[in-house]
Amino acid sequence: MLYSRRVISFGIAGLVLAGCGAGRTSRPVAGAGMRPAPNAAFDRWILGARSRAKARGISEATVARAFRNVGYLPGVIERDRNQTEFVRSFEDYMAIAASDDRIAKGRDMLRQHARLLSQLEAKYGVEKEVIVAVWGLESRYGERRGDVPVISALSTLAFDGRRGKFFEGQLMAALKILERGDVSADRMTGSWAGAMGHTQFIPTSYLAYAVDHRGDGRRDIWSDDPTDALASTAAYLSRSGWNRGQRWGDEITGRAPTGRGRVVKPAGDSGPVFEVYDNYRVIGRYNNAQKYIIGVGHLSDRLMGRPALRGTFGPDEYGLTLEDRKALQRGLTREGFDVGEADGVIGQKTLSAIEGFQRARGMPVTGQPSRALLGLLV
């Protein structure tokens, strides 16, 4: 796995996508384990980190501001230790990545920011739909940028030691960002693993690729205004070798591969098969998880007006297809039970809604989908 931008699954990398209404939340909010907890060993570690930062040329004033309210966040360690719970099948991942709602919001973003995106496409040679697709997958178009204090999160992960060297490097990069004046310490928030802004840059990638498109002297990817974040993403892809006008890949449907690329089978011998080209590799520079790369590529295709995937998946363990699961969720919604978006992904909201429906009907409360339950709801 390339470590050009991130080394772990957060945001929507190989796990669950930001904004998944039907499943587990992908990013913590300050609250569940994200409030500082007393830790004397962590406090001692911070003293050493402050000295190391100053030895690297970070000013005393910046160090003082950055660490003024720093704290040990137990929820960060919990997330780091339990990433496997977020693994999803390729079918579920794609259902979320290119859900009807995500496509509709993406098209709305293309309209709202048409002038900016046209400027970025012309300047960096990256299609506007690709820029917006990254934005959509990373933070649901800015809706879920993360509100965990980045200095505390990175300090906690660096102190923990499992990947201490990597995260201390990210911490020092974050301090350099503060030193430059791009953002204040209290506004530097992001995911539990330190990814920041609309398109979830880690600090080292920010230093390498972020740009000030607004021309105000700050590369502000945290603002409600996504200008600098989208420009930074375009710059990242451009400098990674994006080929304008070329495809990232094509689904192989009823035709042999052209031989111009290589064949990938993300779901094995069942489900869609793709022939992928050089821009597939470029998306992988942003995040080298196969599901993520195909998710960005396919969402960008849908934003361009291309069709949905044609390859089909077999029934799940409950005997339900994706369309069956969507119908079940729509039925639960009609009955007054909240499943989030009816995307066909059976997550905790859907399971809780099933329990509520079964309880209201006087049925055995299993919390499990089934064809019999589907028959009651359609």
C-alpha positions in Angstrom: 0.0 0.0 0.0 1.3 3.4 -0.9 1.7 5.7 2.1 1.6 8.9 0.1 -1.3 10.4 1.9 -2.5 8.2 4.7 -1.6 4.9 6.2 -4.8 3.9 7.9 -8.4 3.5 7.0 -10.3 6.6 8.1 -12.7 8.9 6.4 -13.9 6.6 3.7 -10.8 4.8 2.7 -11.3 1.1 2.9 -14.0 1.0 5.5 -17.2 2.9 5.6 -17.9 6.1 3.7 -18.4 9.5 5.3 -22.1 10.2 5.6 -23.3 6.6 5.5 -26.8 7.1 6.7 -27.6 3.4 7.0 -24.5 2.2 8.8 -22.0 3.0 11.4 -20.7 6.5 11.5 -17.3 6.9 9.8 -15.9 9.8 11.8 -16.2 10.5 15.5 -17.6 13.8 16.8 -16.1 15.3 19.8 -17.9 13.5 22.6 -17.7 9.8 22.5 -14.1 9.3 23.9 -13.0 12.5 22.2 -12.7 14.6 25.3 -9.4 14.8 27.1 -8.7 12.3 29.9 -6.1 12.6 32.6 -2.9 10.8 31.7 0.4 11.6 33.5 2.6 9.7 31.1 1.0 11.6 28.2 1.7 14.9 29.9 5.4 13.9 30.3 5.5 13.0 26.6 4.1 16.4 25.6 7.0 18.1 27.4 9.4 16.1 25.2 7.4 16.8 22.1 7.5 20.5 22.8 11.3 20.4 23.1 11.6 18.4 19.9 9.3 20.8 18.0 11.4 23.8 19.1 14.5 21.9 18.0 13.0 21.6 14.5 12.6 25.4 14.3 9.0 25.8 15.5 8.8 29.0 17.5 8.0 29.1 21.2 4.9 31.1 20.6 3.5 28.6 18.1 4.3 25.7 20.4 2.7 27.4 23.3 -0.5 28.1 21.4 -0.6 24.6 19.9 -0.3 22.7 23.1 -2.3 25.1 25.3 -5.3 22.9 25.4 -3.8 19.6 24.3 -5.2 16.5 25.9 -5.0 12.7 25.7 -8.1 11.4 23.7 -8.9 7.8 24.6 -11.4 7.6 21.8 -8.6 8.1 19.2 -6.8 5.0 20.5 -10.1 3.0 20.5 -10.7 4.0 16.9 -7.1 3.1 16.0 -7.4 -0.3 17.6 -10.8 -1.3 16.1 -10.6 -0.2 12.4 -11.6 -3.7 11.2 -15.2 -3.1 12.3 -15.5 -0.6 9.4 -14.7 -3.1 6.6 -17.5 -3.3 4.1 -18.1 -5.5 1.0 -17.4 -4.0 -2.4 -21.1 -4.1 -3.1 -22.0 -2.1 0.0 -19.1 0.3 -0.5 -20.3 1.1 -4.0 -23.9 1.4 -3.0 -22.8 4.1 -0.5 -20.2 5.8 -2.8 -22.6 6.2 -5.7 -25.9 6.3 -3.9 -28.7 8.3 -5.4 -28.4 11.0 -2.7 -24.6 11.3 -3.1 -25.0 11.6 -6.9 -27.7 14.2 -6.5 -25.7 16.3 -4.0 -22.7 16.0 -6.3 -24.6 17.4 -9.3 -25.8 20.2 -7.1 -22.2 21.0 -6.1 -21.2 21.1 -9.7 -23.9 23.7 -10.3 -23.2 25.7 -7.2 -19.4 25.9 -7.8 -19.4 25.8 -11.6 -17.2 28.8 -12.1 -14.6 27.7 -9.5 -14.5 24.2 -10.8 -14.1 25.3 -14.4 -11.1 27.4 -13.3 -9.6 24.5 -11.5 -10.1 22.2 -14.5 -8.5 24.7 -16.8 -5.6 25.3 -14.4 -4.8 21.8 -13.2 -6.1 19.6 -16.0 -8.3 17.6 -13.7 -11.9 17.1 -14.6 -14.3 18.9 -12.3 -16.4 15.8 -11.7 -13.3 14.0 -10.4 -12.6 16.8 -8.0 -16.2 16.8 -6.8 -16.1 13.0 -6.5 -13.2 13.1 -4.1 -15.0 15.8 -2.1 -18.1 13.7 -2.0 -16.4 10.6 -0.7 -14.0 12.3 1.7 -16.5 14.5 3.6 -19.9 14.2 1.9 -19.3 17.6 0.2 -18.1 19.3 3.3 -20.8 18.1 5.6 -18.6 15.8 7.7 -15.1 17.4 8.0 -14.5 16.1 11.5 -14.4 18.2 14.7 -11.6 16.4 16.6 -8.8 18.7 17.7 -5.9 17.7 15.4 -3.0 18.5 17.7 -4.6 16.4 20.5 -5.4 13.5 18.1 -1.9 13.4 16.6 -0.3 13.8 20.0 -2.3 10.9 21.3 -1.4 8.7 18.4 2.3 9.6 18.5 2.4 9.0 22.3 0.7 5.7 21.9 3.7 4.4 20.1 2.2 1.8 17.7 3.0 4.1 14.8 4.5 6.8 16.8 7.2 7.8 14.3 4.6 8.4 11.6 2.2 10.3 13.8 4.9 12.4 15.4 5.9 13.4 11.9 2.3 14.4 11.2 2.3 16.4 14.5 5.4 18.3 13.5 3.9 19.0 10.1 0.7 20.3 11.8 2.8 22.6 13.9 4.5 24.0 10.7 1.0 24.7 9.4 0.2 26.7 12.5 3.5 28.5 12.3 2.8 29.6 8.8 -0.5 31.1 9.9 -2.8 29.1 7.6 -5.2 28.3 10.5 -5.4 28.8 14.2 -4.9 25.9 16.7 -8.6 26.0 17.7 -9.8 25.8 14.1 -7.4 23.0 13.2 -9.9 20.2 13.5 -10.4 17.0 11.6 -10.8 13.2 11.8 -9.6 11.1 14.7 -6.5 10.3 12.7 -5.6 13.9 11.8 -7.1 14.2 8.3 -8.4 17.8 7.8 -10.8 19.9 5.8 -13.2 19.2 3.0 -11.0 16.7 1.2 -9.2 15.3 4.3 -5.6 16.2 3.9 -3.1 14.8 6.4 -0.6 17.5 7.5 2.4 16.3 5.4 0.2 16.2 2.3 -1.1 19.6 3.1 2.4 21.0 3.3 3.3 19.4 0.0 0.2 20.1 -2.1 -2.2 22.6 -0.5 -2.7 25.9 -2.5 -4.1 29.3 -1.8 -6.6 29.7 -4.6 -8.4 32.6 -3.0 -5.3 34.6 -2.8 -5.7 35.7 0.8 -2.4 34.4 2.0 -3.8 31.3 3.7 -4.4 27.8 2.4 -7.7 27.4 4.2 -9.2 23.9 3.7 -11.2 24.2 7.0 -13.4 27.1 6.0 -17.1 26.6 5.0 -15.9 28.0 1.7 -14.4 24.9 -0.1 -12.3 26.9 -2.6 -8.9 26.2 -1.3 -9.7 22.6 -0.4 -11.0 21.8 -3.9 -8.0 23.6 -5.5 -5.6 21.7 -3.3 -7.2 18.4 -4.4 -6.9 19.4 -8.0 -3.2 20.3 -7.4 -2.6 17.0 -5.7 -4.0 14.9 -8.5 -2.3 17.1 -11.2 1.1 16.7 -9.6 0.5 13.0 -9.2 0.3 12.7 -12.9 -3.4 13.0 -13.8 -4.1 12.6 -17.6 -6.9 15.0 -18.6 -9.4 13.4 -21.0 -8.4 9.9 -20.2 -10.5 7.4 -18.4 -9.7 6.0 -14.9 -11.2 2.7 -16.0 -14.2 1.0 -17.6 -16.5 -1.7 -16.5 -16.1 -4.7 -18.8 -19.6 -5.7 -19.9 -20.1 -8.1 -22.7 -16.8 -7.2 -24.3 -13.2 -8.3 -24.0 -10.6 -6.0 -22.4 -9.0 -3.6 -24.8 -5.5 -4.5 -23.6 -4.8 -0.8 -22.9 -5.0 -1.4 -19.1 -5.2 -4.2 -16.6 -8.2 -6.1 -15.3 -9.3 -5.8 -11.7 -12.0 -7.9 -10.0 -12.8 -6.2 -6.7 -15.6 -8.7 -5.8 -13.8 -11.7 -7.2 -15.6 -13.7 -9.8 -19.0 -12.3 -8.8 -19.8 -8.6 -9.4 -18.4 -6.0 -11.8 -15.1 -6.4 -13.5 -13.0 -3.4 -14.6 -10.2 -2.5 -17.0 -8.2 0.2 -15.4 -5.8 2.7 -16.8 -3.1 5.2 -15.6 -5.6 7.6 -13.9 -6.6 4.7 -11.6 -3.0 4.8 -10.3 -3.3 8.5 -9.8 -6.4 8.3 -7.7 -4.5 5.7 -5.7 -1.9 8.3 -4.9 -4.6 10.1 -3.0 -5.8 7.0 -1.3 -4.5 3.6 -2.3 -7.5 1.5 -1.3 -9.1 -0.4 -4.2 -12.6 0.3 -3.1 -11.9 4.0 -2.7 -10.2 4.3 -6.1 -13.1 2.7 -7.9 -15.6 4.6 -5.7 -14.1 7.9 -6.8 -13.9 6.8 -10.4 -17.4 5.6 -10.6 -18.9 8.5 -8.7 -17.2 10.9 -11.1 -18.6 8.9 -14.0 -22.2 9.2 -12.6 -21.6 12.9 -12.2 -20.7 13.1 -15.9 -23.9 11.3 -16.8 -22.5 7.9 -17.3 -24.7 4.8 -16.4 -24.7 2.8 -13.2 -22.7 -0.3 -12.9 -24.2 -3.2 -14.9 -22.5 -6.1 -13.1 -24.7 -7.7 -10.6 -24.1 -9.3 -7.2 -25.9 -12.4 -5.9 -28.3 -12.4 -3.0 -26.8 -11.8 0.4 -26.9 -14.1 3.4 -30.5 -13.2 4.0 -31.5 -14.1 0.4 -31.9 -10.4 -0.5 -30.4 -8.5 -3.5 -29.4 -4.9 -3.3 -32.7 -3.8 -4.7 -34.5 -6.0 -2.2 -32.7 -4.3 0.6 -33.5 -0.8 -0.7 -37.1 -1.8 -1.0 -37.1 -3.1 2.6 -35.5 0.2 3.8 -38.1 2.3 1.9 -40.9 0.2 3.5 -39.5 0.8 7.0 -39.3 4.5 6.2 -43.0 4.5 5.2 -43.8 2.8 8.5 -42.2 5.6 10.4 -38.8 4.0 11.2 -35.6 5.9 10.5 -33.1 4.0 8.3 -31.3 7.0 7.0 -30.8 6.9 3.2 -32.3 3.8 1.5 -29.1 2.8 -0.1 -29.4 -1.0 0.4 -26.7 -1.2 3.0 -27.8 -2.9 6.2 -26.2 -1.0 9.0 -27.1 -0.3 12.6 -29.9 2.2 11.8 -31.6 -0.4 9.5 -31.2 -3.1 12.1 -32.7 -0.9 14.8 -35.6 0.0 12.5 -36.3 -3.6 11.9 -36.4 -4.2 15.6 -38.8 -1.3 16.1 -41.1 -2.6 13.3 -41.1 -6.1 14.7 -41.8 -4.9 18.2 -44.7 -2.6 17.0 -46.2 -5.6 15.1 -45.9 -8.0 18.0 -43.5 -10.1 16.1 -40.4 -11.9 17.5 -37.7 -9.3 17.7 -34.8 -10.6 15.8 -33.5 -7.4 14.3 -32.6 -9.3 11.1 -33.8 -8.7 7.5 -35.5 -11.5 5.7 -37.6 -12.2 2.6 -40.7 -12.6 4.9 -40.1 -9.2 6.4 -39.7 -7.7 2.9 -43.0 -9.2 2.0 -44.7 -7.3 4.8 -43.1 -4.0 3.8 -43.6 -3.8 0.1 
